[in-house]
Each structure stands twice: as C-alpha cells, then as structure tokens.
Amino acid sequence: MNWNHPHSLSRRAFSASVFVGGVFLVLGGAFFRLQVLGSDQYAVQSRNNRLRPVVLPAPRGIIVDRNRVVLATNVPSYTISLMALNETAFLATLDSITKYTSLDSVMRAAVLRRYERSPDDPVLVMRDAPFEMVATLEERKSSFPGLIVQTEPKRHYPHGDIVSHLLGYVGEVSEEELASRRFVGARMGSLVGRGGLEGQYDSRLRGLDGERLVVVDALGRTIKDEGGEQLAPQQGDTLRATLDFGLQRYVAGLFPKFGERGAVIAMDPRSGEILAMYSAPTYDPNEFIGGVDPDLWSEWLASESTPLLNRAVQGLYPPASPWKLALALMALERGDATLDGKMPIQCTGGYQYFSRYFRCWKSSGHGDLTLAEAIEQSCDVYFYQLGLKVGLGNMLLEGGRIGFAGRTGIDLPGEVAPIFPATTAYFDSLYGSRGWTNAVTLNLAIGQGENSQTLISMMRFYSLLARDDGRAPTPMLVVQEETSSEFPLVASPENVAKLRSPLEMVVARGTAVRSRIANLHIAGKTGTAQNPHGLDHGWFIGFAPAEAPEVVVGAIVEFGEHGSSIARMVTQIIARHLLGPDADLGRPVTWVLPSDSVPASAVVEPDSALQRVRR
C-alpha cells in the first residue's frame, strides 16, 4: 500500500478529523455538564471550601420565681475558638496563643479532646475570657490562623448561694454523655444543666443554637465574616418556679450560721408548690461558669460538710418524734387507739421491756397520758406501747402505704429514697431470723432504728396532715400542666383532723411553747434525732393557720440537739410568709450551735453581728 497516495492521505485525514472531533465533542459535553448542568453543585462545593460554619450558642432560658424575680439569667462574655486544616496547623496555632492566655495543662487537654472529636469544626479554647486577653489576641489576629473570638451568652446567678441547690449550675457536656445521647441536640462544647432546675429542665432551657459563616483562605485562616448570612439562635424557654424568693432570702438569713448543716423547706399543702428550699452549707453556682477551679472543686469534695449535697432531698436522717404522728395516724386508722385512750403503763421516765430499759426523753416521766397528751408532750413511753399494739408488720405495711418507703417525685434530680423496711424479712436478712426482737418495734415507734427519711418525705406527710381530704400532694418547683398525686386517699379525713388539735397544743403549751407567735395558730411537732457521730439532730415541722393551713415549714438542723430550739426558727418563717415582711414577729431567733457540736473542720467562724446565743 502506498501511504502517500492521495486516497490514503484523504482517508487518514478524515479519520483524524473524526477522532479530533470526537475528542472535542466529549470535552464539550464534559464542559457543558460541568459548567451548565452541574454548575449549582460545584458552586456549592467551591463555596463550602472557602466558608466555614461557626456555631452561635443559644442563650439559656431565664429562670424566675413566682413573682417574676430573676433567679438565673445570661450576660455577655467572650469565647476563644480555633479552627485549622489539619492537626499540625491546629497545634501550632494553639501553642502560639498559649502565652497570651491562662491555659494550663488541664485546660489544654480538654481543648485537644474537643479537637479529636470534631476536627473539622471550630474548637472551643476558652469561655468567659477576660477583655484584656481578648484585646491582646485581636491585636495579633493576623498571626493566629483560624482564631475566632466572639461574644456568647454566659450564665449568671444574681443571688449566688441563696438558691444554689435549688437551681443547680451549668457545665460542659462530656464525651460519655454525647455518646449516650443523654442530652439530645448537644454538641461538643455545649453547656448543659447540672443538678437542680438547670438539670431537671435542661431540654426546655437550652434553646436551639444558631450558625454564622466565616470566609477562610486556602490555609484555613479566617479572612472575614460572611456578611448577613447566619441562622439566629433561639433562646430557651423561660422557666417560672413556684419559689418565693423573698421568703427564700429570709430563710437563708435566719438559718444558724455557726457550724451550719441542715435544710429548710416551705411548702403550700394545698398544691404541693415549694415556696422555699434551703440547704446548708451552700456554694456559689457562679463558680462553675467557665469551669470550676480544680482546687476549689477538690476542697468541696473533701469537705466533711459536703456543701454540694442538697440536704432537703438527699440528706437521710432518723425522723425522730415527727414520725410519732405517722404511728398515731396508723393506730387511729386501724382502731388501735383513740385520742383520749391511755396505755397500761404510765410514764415514769422509761419503759422496761424484758431485760432492756427504754428511756423517755423526760427522766422524771410524764405520768398517765392520753394519745393527745402524749403527742403534745412527745412522751416516748406512750409510743413504745402504741408501737407494740399496732405491731411491727402493720407498722411497716402502713408506713409504706403512706409514702415513707418511696421518693416523693419532686421535680429535682437526685432525690434519695428513704430507708424504710417493707416487711419483717428486712430484719431477718440483717440480723438473722432469731437475731432480733420487738426491740426494733420500740425504736421504730419513736422514729429511730431502721428508719431514715429525707426532709422532703416528711414534708409530704405533714402536708397530708394539713389537708382536709387525706391526700398527699406531690411536691413541685415548677407547676406542671397535668398534676396528679401518686398517693390517692391514704387516710380518712376524720382521723387526720383529729390530730391537728394535739399538734396545735405542741406549740400552744407543749414542747414548742417558746416558739409561739402572737395571733397565729401554729400546729407542729418537735423532734430530737439520735446521732452516733456527735450531738443529736433537731427537727421541727409545723403548719398554719392550724384551722385552715396555707403553709407547711419543716427544718432539720444537724447537731441542733433539740427540736424545741429549731421550732422558733420555723414559726418565724411561717409568720413571715403569712403575715408579710413588715409584721412584728417578736424577737428574732437567738440561738447558736455550741462549738463542740460539730467536727472542727466543719466549724465556720460567725460574724459578730450574726452570732446567736442559746436562750
């Protein structure tokens, strides 16, 4: 074949033309697909390469009291974040800004954990950064690729330690919590509620985060914000608590300051609404903002006084004499006693039960008493015999039925269940079937022994006594759309009403007689709980007006010795609520725990103006 023949050249030229035309056709099709058909897709991809989303944290919902007094709010603060194309660039920038910040090894480790979990997103370096630090970094921003400084809402508690246990605090979500999806919608670096109302209602308070876009160059350095393109954050719901802050502040100021340990609760028995809840010692929740100081945290954890413990719902104590009203109600319900009924053996200072002698708190004895008088004088000997008459099994069964074995259901996280045996099998497992006697019955009858209650569980029972329908309300700090009592009719209204008169006599002329408030009928019960670790704990729970109760107030003071000492504080709180802040409540409570009543490590030196002396 002659390759140079004109026909051969013509065929090769035609084939080359077809091939080249095909190539151009393919390229043209590809360009058409890229430039026309796929323009939107690649434009978005190109745009995403130069734009990075930055989260705008949502302000948490505000918490207010029943009168709209702000308890938890938000204030502006500065946060410092970093983003980078790779780990090397991130570490280099982090190292370069360290000398201008107060990052220690613990904080740095937390930053690295955040980066490892989400390396493509801006990584939080510091919250609540001081203005001077922010200004220094902004001046050198060109030297720090990927540096983002922005304002964010910071949680603030205007009243500090007065409402700390009730509100809780906020803290950064952990990796374990993110993995378990405990906090739905949270991301690395999100602040979530811890304890109190912050924890209980976190999903309502947290809100929805927003987003803004920033322009970055090929090295991941921030050039500028993308003007106007952002999704605004949505603030969380405002939470209105049942608390009366004026009463709460009064309680905090009245609680004994010397060696303070204990709790006070004020509650409306008609609805179950908590009007005040104070636990001592306390702490300032603002200390947790931006991360609690490790030394302070260690100090709290090591303290014998456990300031982080909410003693109102987590402290367990022998209920002592306030429990006697539960036994009295059981006996009336079962027909084992009447208000004017007496026991076979009168009180001479103690009760001989086989080889053991069980003492009464009054060594000289109370004499021959009726049930009403035994409540008024808190006679142990009478209730020893009443407990034997009711019987241990019945006492346990009835006690569980009226709520002494379970949580109250208050809308606070971490409520501790009381310790109260369900049946006598508990004692079989504890002591062996032949290792215990009815001595346990005598101890339980006066609120000692294998019976430990929280203040909130005792408050629920006394709210039952303060009502006319024999029902126990569920305590609440935020009014629910649908409320129902876990405990339906638990006692006949007639028997409940019978116990109010003896309780009123406790304050009128009994063990709390020195706590009377003029022109106010208060019913209540004192109690002294035995404590193997020091002086006895003091109880008092009362309600008023006795004829139509509107408030129940209870207090437990560790190492307070006698309930009669606690009663004056409680009656003043009742009067403050019913009569108002301007009412003449008489001489303020004037007592202090003795210096040897608590361990030395727990003693707090009192201010001279606040020191109280026992009278």
C-alpha positions as CSV (number, residue, x, y, z in Angstrom):
1,M,0.0,0.0,0.0
2,N,1.3,3.4,-0.9
3,W,0.7,5.6,2.2
4,N,1.5,8.7,0.2
5,H,-1.3,8.0,-2.3
6,P,-3.8,10.8,-2.3
7,H,-6.6,8.5,-1.4
8,S,-4.7,7.2,1.6
9,L,-3.9,10.7,2.8
10,S,-7.5,11.7,2.4
11,R,-8.7,8.7,4.4
12,R,-6.2,9.3,7.2
13,A,-7.1,13.0,7.3
14,F,-10.8,12.1,7.6
15,S,-10.2,9.6,10.4
16,A,-8.1,12.1,12.3
17,S,-10.8,14.7,11.8
18,V,-13.4,12.3,13.2
19,F,-11.1,11.4,16.2
20,V,-10.4,15.1,17.0
21,G,-14.0,16.0,16.5
22,G,-15.0,13.2,18.9
23,V,-12.5,14.4,21.5
24,F,-13.8,17.9,21.2
25,L,-17.3,16.6,21.4
26,V,-16.5,14.6,24.6
27,L,-14.7,17.6,26.1
28,G,-17.5,19.9,25.1
29,G,-20.1,17.5,26.7
30,A,-18.0,17.4,29.8
31,F,-17.6,21.1,29.9
32,F,-21.3,21.5,29.4
33,R,-22.1,19.1,32.2
34,L,-19.7,20.9,34.5
35,Q,-20.5,24.5,33.5
36,V,-24.2,24.2,32.8
37,L,-25.8,21.1,34.2
38,G,-23.6,20.8,37.3
39,S,-22.9,24.4,38.0
40,D,-25.0,24.6,41.1
41,Q,-23.4,21.5,42.7
42,Y,-19.8,22.7,42.1
43,A,-20.6,26.2,43.1
44,V,-21.8,24.9,46.4
45,Q,-18.7,22.8,46.8
46,S,-16.4,25.7,45.9
47,R,-18.4,27.9,48.3
48,N,-18.1,25.3,51.1
49,N,-14.3,25.1,50.6
50,R,-14.0,28.8,51.5
51,L,-16.8,29.1,54.0
52,R,-16.8,27.5,57.5
53,P,-19.8,27.4,59.8
54,V,-19.4,28.8,63.3
55,V,-22.0,27.8,65.9
56,L,-23.8,30.6,67.7
57,P,-24.8,29.2,71.1
58,A,-28.4,29.8,72.2
59,P,-29.0,31.8,75.4
60,R,-30.4,29.5,78.1
61,G,-33.9,30.3,79.2
62,I,-34.3,32.6,82.1
63,I,-35.5,31.2,85.5
64,V,-37.8,33.4,87.6
65,D,-39.6,32.9,90.8
66,R,-43.4,33.1,91.3
67,N,-43.2,36.9,91.4
68,R,-41.0,37.2,88.3
69,V,-37.8,37.8,90.3
70,V,-34.9,36.7,88.1
71,L,-33.0,33.7,89.6
72,A,-30.9,32.7,86.6
73,T,-30.1,34.9,83.6
74,N,-27.5,35.4,80.9
75,V,-24.8,38.1,80.5
76,P,-22.4,38.7,77.5
77,S,-19.0,37.1,77.6
78,Y,-16.1,36.4,75.2
79,T,-15.2,32.9,73.9
80,I,-12.0,32.0,72.1
81,S,-12.0,29.2,69.4
82,L,-9.7,27.8,66.8
83,M,-10.1,26.0,63.5
84,A,-7.4,24.6,61.2
85,L,-7.0,22.5,58.1
86,N,-5.0,19.8,59.9
87,E,-3.7,18.8,63.3
88,T,-0.3,20.2,62.8
89,A,-1.7,23.7,62.0
90,F,-4.1,23.5,64.9
91,L,-1.3,22.6,67.4
92,A,0.9,25.3,66.1
93,T,-1.7,28.0,66.5
94,L,-2.7,26.6,69.9
95,D,0.9,26.8,71.0
96,S,1.3,30.3,69.7
97,I,-1.7,31.7,71.6
98,T,-0.9,29.9,74.9
99,K,1.5,32.6,76.1
100,Y,-1.3,35.2,75.8
101,T,-3.9,33.1,77.6
102,S,-4.2,31.4,81.0
103,L,-4.4,27.8,79.6
104,D,-3.0,25.2,82.0
105,S,-2.3,21.6,81.2
106,V,-5.8,20.5,82.2
107,M,-7.5,23.1,80.0
108,R,-5.2,22.3,77.1
109,A,-6.0,18.6,77.4
110,A,-9.7,19.4,77.2
111,V,-9.1,21.5,74.1
112,L,-7.3,18.6,72.4
113,R,-10.2,16.2,73.3
114,R,-12.6,18.6,71.6
115,Y,-10.4,18.7,68.5
116,E,-10.1,14.9,68.3
117,R,-13.8,14.5,68.5
118,S,-14.7,17.2,65.9
119,P,-11.6,18.3,63.9
120,D,-13.5,20.0,61.1
121,D,-15.4,22.4,63.4
122,P,-14.2,25.4,65.3
123,V,-12.8,24.1,68.6
124,L,-13.6,25.9,71.9
125,V,-10.4,27.0,73.6
126,M,-11.7,29.2,76.4
127,R,-15.0,30.5,77.8
128,D,-15.5,33.8,79.6
129,A,-12.2,35.1,78.5
130,P,-11.2,38.5,80.1
131,F,-11.5,41.6,78.0
132,E,-7.7,42.3,78.2
133,M,-6.9,38.8,76.9
134,V,-9.4,39.2,74.0
135,A,-8.0,42.6,73.1
136,T,-4.4,41.2,73.1
137,L,-5.4,38.4,70.8
138,E,-7.4,40.6,68.4
139,E,-4.3,42.9,68.0
140,R,-2.3,39.9,66.8
141,K,-5.1,38.1,65.0
142,S,-3.2,38.1,61.7
143,S,-0.5,36.0,63.4
144,F,-3.0,33.3,64.6
145,P,-4.6,31.4,61.6
146,G,-8.1,30.2,62.4
147,L,-8.6,32.3,65.6
148,I,-12.2,33.1,66.3
149,V,-13.3,35.5,69.0
150,Q,-17.0,36.1,69.5
151,T,-19.4,37.1,72.2
152,E,-21.6,34.4,73.7
153,P,-24.2,34.4,76.5
154,K,-22.8,33.4,79.9
155,R,-25.0,32.0,82.7
156,H,-25.3,34.3,85.7
157,Y,-27.0,33.7,89.1
158,P,-27.7,37.1,90.6
159,H,-28.4,35.7,94.1
160,G,-25.5,33.3,94.3
161,D,-25.5,30.8,97.1
162,I,-29.1,31.6,98.4
163,V,-30.6,29.4,95.7
164,S,-27.7,27.2,94.6
165,H,-29.1,23.8,95.5
166,L,-32.5,24.6,94.0
167,L,-31.1,26.0,90.7
168,G,-28.0,23.8,90.2
169,Y,-25.5,25.1,87.7
170,V,-24.3,24.5,84.1
171,G,-21.3,22.7,82.8
172,E,-19.8,21.4,79.6
173,V,-21.3,18.1,78.2
174,S,-18.9,15.2,78.5
175,E,-18.0,12.7,75.7
176,E,-19.8,9.9,77.6
177,E,-23.0,11.9,77.7
178,L,-22.7,12.7,74.0
179,A,-22.2,9.1,73.2
180,S,-25.2,8.1,75.3
181,R,-27.3,10.9,73.8
182,R,-28.4,11.9,77.3
183,F,-28.7,15.5,76.1
184,V,-30.4,15.4,72.7
185,G,-29.1,18.2,70.4
186,A,-26.0,18.9,72.4
187,R,-22.6,19.0,70.7
188,M,-19.0,19.1,71.8
189,G,-18.6,22.2,73.9
190,S,-22.3,22.6,74.7
191,L,-23.3,23.7,78.2
192,V,-25.9,21.6,79.9
193,G,-27.7,21.7,83.2
194,R,-26.2,20.0,86.3
195,G,-28.5,19.4,89.3
196,G,-31.4,21.5,90.4
197,L,-33.8,23.1,87.9
198,E,-31.0,23.5,85.4
199,G,-30.6,19.8,85.2
200,Q,-34.3,18.8,85.5
201,Y,-35.5,21.1,82.8
202,D,-32.4,21.3,80.6
203,S,-34.2,20.4,77.4
204,R,-36.5,23.4,77.9
205,L,-33.9,25.8,79.0
206,R,-31.1,25.0,76.4
207,G,-32.7,26.5,73.3
208,L,-31.5,26.0,69.7
209,D,-28.1,27.0,68.6
210,G,-27.6,29.2,65.5
211,E,-24.9,29.4,62.9
212,R,-22.8,32.0,61.0
213,L,-20.4,31.6,58.1
214,V,-16.8,32.9,58.0
215,V,-14.5,33.1,54.9
216,V,-11.2,31.2,55.1
217,D,-8.3,31.1,52.7
218,A,-6.5,28.0,51.4
219,L,-4.6,27.7,54.6
220,G,-7.7,27.8,56.8
221,R,-7.1,31.3,58.0
222,T,-10.1,33.4,58.8
223,I,-10.4,36.3,56.3
224,K,-13.8,37.8,57.3
225,D,-17.3,37.1,58.3
226,E,-19.7,36.3,55.5
227,G,-21.9,39.4,55.7
228,G,-25.5,38.8,56.8
229,E,-25.6,35.0,56.2
230,Q,-26.4,33.5,59.5
231,L,-29.1,31.5,61.4
232,A,-30.0,33.3,64.5
233,P,-30.1,31.2,67.8
234,Q,-33.3,30.7,69.6
235,Q,-33.3,31.3,73.3
236,G,-34.7,28.6,75.6
237,D,-38.0,28.8,77.4
238,T,-38.4,31.0,80.4
239,L,-39.0,28.8,83.5
240,R,-41.2,30.1,86.2
241,A,-40.6,28.4,89.6
242,T,-43.0,28.2,92.5
243,L,-40.4,29.7,94.8
244,D,-41.0,32.9,96.7
245,F,-37.5,34.5,96.6
246,G,-38.3,36.9,99.4
247,L,-39.1,34.0,101.7
248,Q,-36.1,32.1,100.4
249,R,-33.8,35.0,101.3
250,Y,-35.4,35.3,104.7
251,V,-34.8,31.6,105.4
252,A,-31.1,31.9,104.3
253,G,-30.6,34.8,106.6
254,L,-32.3,33.1,109.5
255,F,-30.6,29.7,109.3
256,P,-28.0,29.3,112.1
257,K,-24.6,30.3,110.8
258,F,-22.3,28.6,113.3
259,G,-21.4,25.1,112.1
260,E,-24.4,25.3,109.7
261,R,-25.6,22.0,108.4
262,G,-29.2,21.2,107.6
263,A,-32.2,22.2,105.5
264,V,-35.5,24.1,105.5
265,I,-38.5,23.6,103.2
266,A,-41.6,25.8,103.0
267,M,-44.5,24.2,101.0
268,D,-48.1,25.0,100.1
269,P,-50.0,21.9,101.3
270,R,-53.0,22.7,99.0
271,S,-51.0,22.4,95.8
272,G,-47.6,20.9,96.7
273,E,-45.8,24.0,95.5
274,I,-42.4,24.6,97.1
275,L,-42.2,28.2,98.4
276,A,-38.6,28.0,99.8
277,M,-35.9,25.3,99.9
278,Y,-32.6,26.0,101.5
279,S,-29.8,23.6,102.2
280,A,-26.7,24.5,104.3
281,P,-23.8,24.7,103.8
282,T,-24.2,26.1,100.3
283,Y,-22.0,27.1,97.4
284,D,-21.9,29.8,94.7
285,P,-23.1,28.3,91.3
286,N,-21.3,31.2,89.6
287,E,-18.0,29.4,90.4
288,F,-18.8,26.9,87.8
289,I,-19.1,29.4,85.0
290,G,-16.2,28.9,82.6
291,G,-15.1,25.9,84.5
292,V,-14.7,25.5,88.3
293,D,-11.3,26.0,89.8
294,P,-9.8,22.5,90.4
295,D,-8.5,23.5,93.9
296,L,-12.0,24.7,94.9
297,W,-13.6,21.6,93.5
298,S,-11.2,19.4,95.5
299,E,-11.9,21.4,98.6
300,W,-15.7,20.9,98.2
301,L,-15.3,17.2,97.6
302,A,-13.0,16.7,100.6
303,S,-15.1,18.8,103.0
304,E,-16.9,16.9,105.8
305,S,-19.8,19.3,105.5
306,T,-20.4,18.3,101.8
307,P,-21.6,21.7,100.5
308,L,-22.7,20.2,97.2
309,L,-25.2,17.9,98.9
310,N,-28.8,19.1,98.8
311,R,-29.9,18.1,102.3
312,A,-33.5,18.9,101.6
313,V,-33.9,15.9,99.2
314,Q,-30.7,13.9,99.6
315,G,-30.0,14.0,103.3
316,L,-31.2,11.0,105.3
317,Y,-32.0,11.4,109.0
318,P,-33.9,9.4,111.7
319,P,-37.3,11.2,111.6
320,A,-37.5,11.1,115.4
321,S,-40.6,12.4,117.1
322,P,-42.3,13.9,114.0
323,W,-42.7,10.2,113.0
324,K,-44.9,9.7,116.0
325,L,-47.7,11.4,114.1
326,A,-47.4,8.7,111.5
327,L,-47.8,6.0,114.1
328,A,-50.7,7.8,115.7
329,L,-52.5,8.0,112.4
330,M,-51.9,4.3,111.8
331,A,-53.4,3.5,115.2
332,L,-56.4,5.7,114.6
333,E,-57.0,4.2,111.1
334,R,-56.7,0.6,112.5
335,G,-58.9,1.3,115.6
336,D,-56.0,0.5,117.9
337,A,-56.2,3.8,119.7
338,T,-58.3,6.9,120.3
339,L,-57.2,10.4,121.2
340,D,-58.4,10.1,124.8
341,G,-57.1,6.5,125.2
342,K,-54.4,5.7,127.7
343,M,-51.7,3.0,127.8
344,P,-51.5,0.3,130.6
345,I,-48.2,1.6,131.9
346,Q,-47.8,5.3,132.7
347,C,-44.5,7.1,132.0
348,T,-42.1,7.3,134.9
349,G,-39.1,8.1,132.8
350,G,-38.7,4.9,130.9
351,Y,-40.2,1.6,129.8
352,Q,-39.0,-1.9,130.9
353,Y,-39.2,-4.3,128.0
354,F,-37.9,-7.7,129.2
355,S,-34.2,-7.2,130.0
356,R,-33.9,-3.8,128.4
357,Y,-34.9,-0.4,129.7
358,F,-36.0,2.1,127.1
359,R,-35.8,5.7,128.4
360,C,-38.1,8.6,127.8
361,W,-36.6,11.9,126.9
362,K,-38.0,13.3,130.2
363,S,-36.2,11.4,133.0
364,S,-38.8,12.3,135.6
365,G,-41.6,11.0,133.5
366,H,-44.9,12.3,132.1
367,G,-47.3,10.3,134.1
368,D,-50.6,8.9,132.8
369,L,-51.3,10.4,129.4
370,T,-53.9,10.2,126.6
371,L,-52.8,9.9,123.0
372,A,-53.4,13.6,122.5
373,E,-51.4,14.5,125.6
374,A,-48.6,12.1,124.5
375,I,-48.3,14.0,121.2
376,E,-48.3,17.3,123.0
377,Q,-45.6,16.2,125.4
378,S,-43.8,13.9,123.0
379,C,-43.9,11.0,125.5
380,D,-41.7,8.1,124.3
381,V,-43.1,5.6,126.8
382,Y,-46.6,6.1,125.4
383,F,-45.4,5.5,121.8
384,Y,-43.3,2.5,122.8
385,Q,-46.5,0.8,123.9
386,L,-48.5,2.1,121.0
387,G,-45.9,0.6,118.6
388,L,-46.3,-2.8,120.2
389,K,-50.0,-2.5,120.0
390,V,-50.0,-1.7,116.3
391,G,-47.4,-4.4,115.6
392,L,-44.2,-4.3,113.6
393,G,-45.7,-5.9,110.4
394,N,-48.6,-3.5,110.4
395,M,-46.3,-0.5,111.1
396,L,-44.1,-1.4,108.1
397,L,-47.1,-2.1,105.8
398,E,-48.9,1.1,106.7
399,G,-45.7,3.2,106.6
400,G,-45.0,2.1,103.1
401,R,-48.6,2.8,102.0
402,I,-48.5,6.4,103.1
403,G,-45.2,7.1,101.3
404,F,-42.3,6.6,103.8
405,A,-40.6,4.0,101.6
406,G,-40.5,5.8,98.3
407,R,-39.4,9.1,96.7
408,T,-41.9,11.9,96.6
409,G,-41.5,12.6,92.9
410,I,-40.4,16.2,93.4
411,D,-39.1,17.7,90.1
412,L,-35.4,17.8,91.1
413,P,-32.8,15.3,90.0
414,G,-31.0,13.1,92.6
415,E,-33.8,12.7,95.2
416,V,-32.8,9.9,97.5
417,A,-35.3,7.3,98.5
418,P,-35.9,6.9,102.3
419,I,-34.7,3.8,104.1
420,F,-37.8,2.0,105.4
421,P,-38.2,-1.8,105.6
422,A,-41.1,-3.2,103.5
423,T,-41.6,-6.3,105.7
424,T,-40.0,-8.1,108.7
425,A,-37.9,-10.0,106.1
426,Y,-35.6,-7.0,106.2
427,F,-34.7,-7.7,109.8
428,D,-34.3,-11.4,109.1
429,S,-31.7,-10.6,106.4
430,L,-30.0,-8.0,108.6
431,Y,-29.9,-9.9,111.9
432,G,-30.9,-13.4,111.1
433,S,-34.4,-14.9,111.8
434,R,-33.6,-15.4,115.5
435,G,-31.3,-12.4,115.9
436,W,-33.8,-9.7,116.6
437,T,-36.7,-9.0,118.9
438,N,-39.5,-6.5,119.3
439,A,-36.9,-4.0,120.5
440,V,-36.8,-2.9,116.8
441,T,-40.5,-2.1,117.1
442,L,-39.9,0.2,120.1
443,N,-37.2,2.0,118.2
444,L,-39.3,2.4,115.1
445,A,-42.2,3.7,117.2
446,I,-40.3,6.8,118.2
447,G,-38.7,7.5,114.8
448,Q,-35.4,5.7,115.4
449,G,-33.9,2.5,114.3
450,E,-34.1,1.3,110.7
451,N,-35.9,4.3,109.5
452,S,-34.2,7.2,107.7
453,Q,-36.2,9.9,105.9
454,T,-35.5,13.0,103.9
455,L,-36.9,16.3,104.8
456,I,-39.0,16.3,101.7
457,S,-40.6,13.0,102.5
458,M,-41.5,14.2,106.0
459,M,-42.9,17.4,104.4
460,R,-45.2,15.4,102.2
461,F,-46.6,13.6,105.2
462,Y,-47.2,16.8,107.2
463,S,-48.8,18.3,104.1
464,L,-51.2,15.3,104.3
465,L,-52.0,16.2,107.9
466,A,-52.6,19.9,106.9
467,R,-55.2,18.9,104.2
468,D,-58.9,18.1,104.6
469,D,-59.0,15.2,102.1
470,G,-56.4,12.8,103.4
471,R,-54.3,13.1,100.3
472,A,-50.6,13.6,100.0
473,P,-49.7,16.2,97.3
474,T,-46.7,15.7,95.1
475,P,-44.1,18.4,95.8
476,M,-43.2,20.6,92.8
477,L,-40.9,23.5,91.9
478,V,-42.4,24.2,88.5
479,V,-46.2,24.0,88.0
480,Q,-47.0,21.1,85.6
481,E,-49.7,21.2,83.0
482,E,-51.0,17.9,84.4
483,T,-50.5,17.1,88.0
484,S,-51.6,14.1,89.9
485,S,-50.8,12.6,93.3
486,E,-49.1,9.3,93.4
487,F,-50.8,8.6,96.6
488,P,-54.6,8.7,96.4
489,L,-56.8,8.7,99.5
490,V,-54.3,7.4,102.2
491,A,-56.2,8.3,105.4
492,S,-59.7,9.2,106.4
493,P,-60.1,13.0,106.7
494,E,-61.8,12.5,110.1
495,N,-58.7,10.9,111.6
496,V,-56.4,13.5,110.0
497,A,-58.5,16.3,111.5
498,K,-58.3,14.7,115.0
499,L,-54.5,15.1,115.0
500,R,-54.4,18.8,114.4
501,S,-55.6,19.8,117.8
502,P,-52.8,17.9,119.6
503,L,-50.3,19.4,117.2
504,E,-51.6,22.8,117.9
505,M,-51.1,22.1,121.6
506,V,-47.5,21.3,121.0
507,V,-46.9,24.9,120.1
508,A,-49.5,26.4,122.5
509,R,-48.3,24.7,125.7
510,G,-46.1,21.7,124.8
511,T,-42.5,21.1,123.7
512,A,-42.5,24.1,121.3
513,V,-44.3,26.6,123.7
514,R,-41.4,29.1,123.5
515,S,-41.9,29.4,119.7
516,R,-45.5,30.8,119.8
517,I,-46.3,33.7,117.5
518,A,-49.0,36.1,118.8
519,N,-52.4,35.9,117.0
520,L,-51.3,33.0,114.8
521,H,-52.3,29.4,115.5
522,I,-49.5,27.1,114.5
523,A,-49.5,23.3,114.7
524,G,-46.3,21.3,114.7
525,K,-44.0,18.7,116.1
526,T,-40.6,18.9,117.6
527,G,-38.0,16.1,117.3
528,T,-34.6,15.1,118.5
529,A,-32.9,12.5,116.4
530,Q,-30.1,10.4,117.9
531,N,-26.8,10.8,116.2
532,P,-23.9,8.4,116.8
533,H,-21.4,10.9,115.3
534,G,-22.0,13.8,117.7
535,L,-24.8,15.8,119.2
536,D,-28.3,15.0,118.3
537,H,-30.1,16.5,115.2
538,G,-33.0,18.8,115.8
539,W,-36.3,18.6,113.9
540,F,-39.4,20.8,113.7
541,I,-42.3,20.6,111.2
542,G,-45.3,22.9,111.5
543,F,-48.2,24.4,109.6
544,A,-50.5,27.3,109.9
545,P,-53.1,28.6,110.3
546,A,-54.0,25.4,112.2
547,E,-57.7,25.8,111.4
548,A,-57.1,26.1,107.6
549,P,-53.4,25.5,106.8
550,E,-51.8,27.5,103.9
551,V,-48.2,26.7,104.5
552,V,-46.1,23.8,105.9
553,V,-42.5,24.6,107.0
554,G,-40.0,21.9,108.1
555,A,-36.4,22.1,109.3
556,I,-33.7,19.6,110.1
557,V,-30.5,21.1,111.7
558,E,-27.6,18.7,112.2
559,F,-26.2,18.8,115.7
560,G,-29.1,21.1,116.7
561,E,-29.8,18.9,119.7
562,H,-33.4,19.7,120.5
563,G,-36.4,20.3,118.2
564,S,-37.6,23.0,120.6
565,S,-34.5,25.0,119.6
566,I,-35.4,24.7,115.9
567,A,-39.1,25.4,116.4
568,R,-38.6,29.2,116.9
569,M,-36.9,29.5,113.5
570,V,-39.7,27.6,111.8
571,T,-42.5,29.5,113.4
572,Q,-40.8,32.8,112.3
573,I,-40.7,31.6,108.8
574,I,-44.3,30.6,108.9
575,A,-45.2,34.1,110.3
576,R,-43.1,35.8,107.7
577,H,-45.0,34.1,104.9
578,L,-48.5,34.5,106.3
579,L,-48.1,38.0,107.9
580,G,-45.7,39.6,105.5
581,P,-42.2,41.1,105.8
582,D,-43.4,44.1,107.8
583,A,-45.2,42.1,110.5
584,D,-43.9,42.2,114.1
585,L,-42.6,38.7,114.7
586,G,-41.1,39.4,118.1
587,R,-37.5,38.9,119.0
588,P,-35.5,37.1,116.2
589,V,-34.3,33.6,116.8
590,T,-31.3,33.8,119.1
591,W,-29.5,30.5,119.3
592,V,-26.3,29.0,118.1
593,L,-24.9,25.5,117.9
594,P,-22.3,25.0,120.6
595,S,-18.7,25.0,119.3
596,D,-18.2,21.3,120.2
597,S,-21.3,20.1,118.4
598,V,-19.6,19.6,115.0
599,P,-16.2,18.4,113.9
600,A,-13.6,21.2,114.0
601,S,-13.2,21.0,110.2
602,A,-16.9,21.9,109.8
603,V,-17.0,24.9,112.1
604,V,-17.5,28.3,110.4
605,E,-16.5,31.3,112.4
606,P,-19.6,33.5,112.8
607,D,-19.7,37.2,112.1
608,S,-20.2,39.1,115.4
609,A,-23.4,40.6,114.2
610,L,-24.9,37.2,113.3
611,Q,-23.7,35.2,116.3
612,R,-26.6,33.7,118.2
613,V,-26.7,32.5,121.8
614,R,-28.9,29.8,123.1
615,R,-31.6,31.1,125.5
